[in-house]
Amino acid sequence: MTPLAQKVREFRLANGLTPSRLAANFGVADSLIIGLEKGLRKYVTRHDIERLAKGLGVPEEELWALIPRGNSGKWYIAITTGA
């Protein structure tokens, strides 16, 4: 599990939410949350990070710091070192 996925999972469990409910609260597709937690997701978009940060109540920079190359400025950003 990536550090980003771990942060999202910790938040979800602490708040007693299912992946689908968390996704609905964050305004993202449930496939994003499920994919992150299962390690299936290799990339995120800047838009994903914006919504996750807002939903988690943390600055975007905190989430970018959990991504190996940070905010590369590309549309799709690799969240694993192997991607």
Summary of the structure (lengths in Angstrom):
residues: 83
radius of gyration: 11.5
end to end distance: 13.7
largest distance: 33.6
contacts: 226
relative contact order: 0.19
helix: 54%
strand: 7%
